Amino acid sequence: MTSPRTVLTLPSPDATCALARTLGAHLSPGDVLLLSGGIGAGKTHFARCLIQSLQDRPEDVPSPTFTLVQVYDTRAGEVWHTDLYRLSGPDQCDELGLADAFETAICIVEWPDRLAGLTPGDALTLDFSVPGDPDPDDLRRVALDWSAPRWNTLLDMAGVGS
């Protein structure tokens, strides 16, 4: 059985934020979003918009490139935003406490390839890309892949279904 896939074109940073807010409104602890794509593809912008949409008073949401993990208390529960770019493998990911957070928090993971065997099988994967035409500064594509039935329902509620 193949996983469902939806590919969206996001014509602007505002469209990326709108997608993040829409998905964020339906997330709950235990949901894991895996954000992949090259540097500058829109992963952190998406994460920042999603986190701020869940905060009562939106605060600065820096990239966790150097801190590795930023944790936020939100009205939807605790949100872990991680950037695994600087890690070399899953043993370092395990040391961060991600396995526990995957069960108790909403987790947004940039560079999820570093997770290897720790990757939750029921996560939603968002693969961001910059197509290059017509405007490489704004236009993004995001491919959403999942296998857990929960995402069918959540994405349908968010109006993003396949």
C-alpha positions as CSV (number, residue, x, y, z in Angstrom):
1,M,0.0,0.0,0.0
2,T,1.4,3.4,-0.9
3,S,1.0,6.4,1.3
4,P,-1.4,9.2,0.3
5,R,0.3,12.2,-1.2
6,T,-0.8,15.8,-1.7
7,V,1.3,18.4,-3.5
8,L,0.5,22.0,-2.9
9,T,1.9,25.1,-4.6
10,L,2.5,28.0,-2.2
11,P,2.8,31.2,-4.2
12,S,4.1,33.4,-1.3
13,P,5.3,33.4,2.3
14,D,1.8,34.4,3.3
15,A,0.4,31.2,1.7
16,T,3.0,29.1,3.6
17,C,1.8,30.8,6.8
18,A,-1.8,30.1,5.9
19,L,-1.1,26.4,5.5
20,A,0.8,26.4,8.8
21,R,-2.1,28.1,10.6
22,T,-4.6,25.8,9.1
23,L,-2.8,22.6,10.0
24,G,-1.8,24.0,13.4
25,A,-5.5,24.6,14.3
26,H,-6.0,20.8,14.2
27,L,-2.9,19.5,15.9
28,S,-2.7,17.9,19.3
29,P,0.0,16.3,21.5
30,G,1.5,13.2,19.9
31,D,1.3,14.7,16.4
32,V,4.7,14.9,14.6
33,L,5.5,17.0,11.5
34,L,8.7,16.1,9.7
35,L,9.9,19.0,7.6
36,S,12.4,18.2,4.8
37,G,13.8,20.2,2.0
38,G,16.9,22.2,1.2
39,I,18.2,25.2,3.0
40,G,15.9,28.2,2.3
41,A,13.0,26.0,1.2
42,G,10.6,27.3,3.8
43,K,10.8,24.8,6.7
44,T,11.6,27.3,9.4
45,H,9.2,29.9,8.1
46,F,6.4,27.3,8.1
47,A,7.3,26.1,11.7
48,R,7.5,29.7,13.0
49,C,4.0,30.5,11.6
50,L,2.5,27.3,13.0
51,I,4.0,27.9,16.5
52,Q,2.9,31.5,16.5
53,S,-0.6,30.6,15.5
54,L,-0.9,28.4,18.6
55,Q,0.4,31.0,21.0
56,D,-2.0,33.4,22.9
57,R,0.6,36.1,22.4
58,P,2.8,35.4,19.4
59,E,6.4,35.6,20.5
60,D,9.7,35.5,18.6
61,V,10.3,32.0,17.3
62,P,14.0,31.7,16.4
63,S,15.4,28.9,14.3
64,P,16.7,26.1,16.6
65,T,19.7,25.5,14.3
66,F,22.2,26.2,17.2
67,T,20.0,25.3,20.2
68,L,18.7,22.1,18.5
69,V,15.4,22.3,20.4
70,Q,13.1,25.1,21.3
71,V,10.1,24.3,23.5
72,Y,6.9,26.4,23.6
73,D,3.9,26.2,25.8
74,T,0.8,26.8,23.7
75,R,-3.0,26.5,24.0
76,A,-2.7,23.2,22.1
77,G,-0.1,21.9,24.5
78,E,3.7,21.8,24.4
79,V,5.3,22.3,21.0
80,W,8.9,21.1,20.3
81,H,10.6,22.7,17.4
82,T,13.8,20.9,16.5
83,D,16.5,21.4,13.8
84,L,18.6,18.3,13.5
85,Y,20.9,19.7,10.7
86,R,24.0,19.7,12.9
87,L,23.5,16.2,14.2
88,S,25.3,13.2,12.8
89,G,22.9,10.4,13.7
90,P,19.9,9.0,15.6
91,D,21.9,8.5,18.9
92,Q,22.3,12.2,19.2
93,C,18.6,12.7,18.5
94,D,17.7,10.2,21.3
95,E,19.8,12.2,23.8
96,L,17.6,15.2,23.1
97,G,14.6,13.4,24.5
98,L,12.7,13.3,21.2
99,A,11.3,9.8,21.6
100,D,9.4,10.9,24.7
101,A,8.4,14.3,23.1
102,F,6.9,12.4,20.1
103,E,4.3,10.9,22.5
104,T,3.6,13.9,24.7
105,A,4.0,17.1,22.6
106,I,3.4,18.4,19.1
107,C,6.8,18.0,17.4
108,I,8.0,19.9,14.4
109,V,11.3,18.3,13.2
110,E,13.5,20.0,10.6
111,W,16.0,17.7,8.8
112,P,14.2,14.5,9.9
113,D,16.6,12.3,7.9
114,R,18.9,12.4,11.0
115,L,16.3,10.5,13.0
116,A,16.8,7.2,11.0
117,G,15.1,4.5,13.0
118,L,13.7,6.9,15.5
119,T,11.3,8.3,12.9
120,P,7.7,7.9,14.0
121,G,5.8,5.8,11.5
122,D,2.6,7.9,12.0
123,A,4.2,11.3,11.3
124,L,3.1,13.7,8.6
125,T,6.0,14.5,6.2
126,L,6.1,17.9,4.5
127,D,8.8,18.1,1.8
128,F,9.4,21.7,0.8
129,S,11.0,22.6,-2.5
130,V,11.8,25.8,-4.5
131,P,10.7,25.1,-8.1
132,G,12.7,28.1,-9.5
133,D,10.1,29.5,-11.9
134,P,8.4,31.9,-12.1
135,D,9.7,33.5,-8.9
136,P,12.3,31.5,-6.9
137,D,12.1,34.0,-4.0
138,D,8.5,33.3,-3.2
139,L,7.1,30.2,-4.9
140,R,7.3,27.0,-2.9
141,R,5.9,23.5,-3.4
142,V,5.2,21.2,-0.5
143,A,4.5,17.5,-0.8
144,L,2.6,16.0,2.1
145,D,3.0,12.3,2.8
146,W,1.5,10.1,5.5
147,S,0.3,6.6,6.4
148,A,-1.6,7.0,9.6
149,P,-5.4,7.3,9.0
150,R,-5.5,10.2,11.5
151,W,-3.9,12.5,8.9
152,N,-6.7,11.7,6.4
153,T,-9.2,13.1,8.9
154,L,-7.0,16.0,10.0
155,L,-6.1,17.1,6.5
156,D,-9.7,16.9,5.4
157,M,-10.8,19.0,8.3
158,A,-8.0,21.5,7.4
159,G,-9.2,21.5,3.7
160,V,-5.9,20.1,2.5
161,G,-6.9,16.5,1.7
162,S,-5.6,14.5,-1.2
